[in-house]
Amino acid sequence: MTSATDITGTLYKSRTQGLQPINLKGTKLYQADWFAIAGVRGVWTPSGTVITTSANYAETFTYGAMTINNSGTAYSATSTSIVVATAAATRKVPYYVLTAGGEILEVTADSTPTATTSTLTVVRGVLGTTASATGLAHTNVVAVLNQVILGTSNIGPFIFRATPLVGEPTPSDTFTTLSG
């Protein structure tokens, strides 16, 4: 078993002090129903409940996903045009995506946000992450951080709560550096 001292990274002060959480009420019609949040680039700590006539059920929330379509030249850490396929349609620009390598990209333009294939114009290495080619190889999956999938089989009204992702950390936001 590993201990916490094996973890390295930077711990940032909370920039959410006074930030209003997102509270949303909707109706889930199907298993794996989803929604995109306009005006918010991404959320974290999504939680909520589906309410049925017989009981209240904790809902499972995951992020929407897109598959990288790059069978040609590999993307580099400086690539700002990314082609995707098999994306959930109706994405709300601007939004953040999280790669398998841990980089967060800000999508500033999406050529066809209502289609399953698209070309994204991105800003690399945002929210304190480092630009990297890792996680952008052909068929890698990235998470769309303002698109939420409701995962349980329960249907009915739901209540959703999440914290919006805020802007870039600054040096004054650094609380401590973790090292192992």
N, C-alpha and C positions, 0 to 999 in steps of 0.2 A: 504494500500500500504506500502511495506517495503522500507526502505531507504538503501543507500550504507553502512551505519554504522552497519547493521545487518550481513554483510558478514565477514567471517573470513578466513584467509589463509595467504600465503606468496607471495609477489610480487617479482619476480626476474628481474634483469637487463636483457636487451635484449642481447642474445648471437648471434644475427643474424647480428650484425654490420659487414659489409663487406662480409656477406654470400650471395652467388649468388642464387637468386630464381630459381626454376625449371620452364622452359618454354618448352612447348611441343605442337607440331602440329600433328594432326592425322585426321582420318576420322571415323566418327560415322556411322555405318551401320544399327544399330537397336536401338529401344528405350531400355533403360537400358543397353546399351553396357558398357563395363568396360575395365580397363587396370590396370596392376600392374607395379610399378616402381622399376626396378632392381637397386641395389646399393644405395638405400635410404631406411632407416628403417621406415620412416613415413613422412607425410607432414601435414601442417596445413594451414589454410586460402586458400583452393582451390577456384579458380574462373576461369571464362572463357566464351567463346562465341562459339556457333555453327553458321556457316556461310552457308546459303543456297542461291539458285539463286534468291529468292524473298526478303530475309531480313536477318539480323543478330539477333540471339536470345541469350539472357543470358541463360547459361546452369546451371542446378542444379546438384551439385556434392555431393555425399555422399560416405561414406567409405564402403568397402566390409564387409561382415558379416560372422560370424561362430557361430554355435550353440553348446554349451557345451553338451557333451554326458557323463553324469555321473549319472547313475541310481543306482550305488553302494555306496561305502563309499564317503562321502562328501570331497571335496578338502579343505585343510587347507591353512593358510597363508604361509606355507613352501613347499607346493606341487610344484614340478618342472616338472612334467609330466602331461600334460593336454590332454584329448581325446576330439576331436571335430567331429561333423557331420554337414552335409548340408553346408559345406563351399564352397565359390566360388573357382573353380579350378584354377590352375596355380598361386600359391602364390610365391613370390620372397623372399627367405630367405637371410639374416636375416630381420626381420620386427617387428614392435611393434603392440600390440593389446591393446585396451582400454576396460576394463570391465565396467559393469553397476554400479559397486561400485566405479569407478573412478581410479582404479589402472591401471597403464600401465605396461605390461609385454613385455620383449624382447624375441622374438622367435629366438633361436639360431639353432634349428633343427626342421624340419617338415618331418615326416616319409614318407608322400606321398603328396608333394605339388601340384601334378597335379590331385589329386582325391578330392572328396567331403568329405571323412572321413580321419582322420589323428590323429596321436599322436604328440603333440608339446613338445619340450624340451624348458623350459623358464627360464629366470632370472626374479625374482619377484621384484616388487616395484621400477621400474626404472623411470628416468626423474623426480625425486623429489616426486614420489608417495609412498604410504605405502602399503606393502603387506597385503592382506586381503582375507578372504574366500568369502566375499560379492561380488557378481557378477560372481561367478564361480559355481553356483548351476546347477543342471540338467536342460537343456533347456534354460538357460540364453544365451543371444546373446552378442558377443563381436565384436568390430569393428577392422578391419584390416587396419592399418593406412598408408600402402603404396599401397593399392588397392583402386581405385577410380571408382565409378559408375556414369555414365552420365544419369541423370534422366528424362530429358524432352523427348517428342515424336519427336522432330526435329532431322533430320538426315542430314549428310553432313560433310564437313571439320570442325574441331574444333580447338580452341586455348585454352590451359590450362596453368595456372600459379599457383604456390604454393611455400611455404617456407618449406625447409626440416627441420625436427626436429633434433636438435643437441644433443650432449651428456649430461651427468649428470650435474645438477647445482652444484656449489661448494659454500661454505660459503661466498666467496667473491662476488658471484653473487647475494646475497640477498640484495634487495633494501630497503624493509620495510616489516613489518608484519602488515597485516590487521586484525582488530578486531572489533567486534560489541558489 
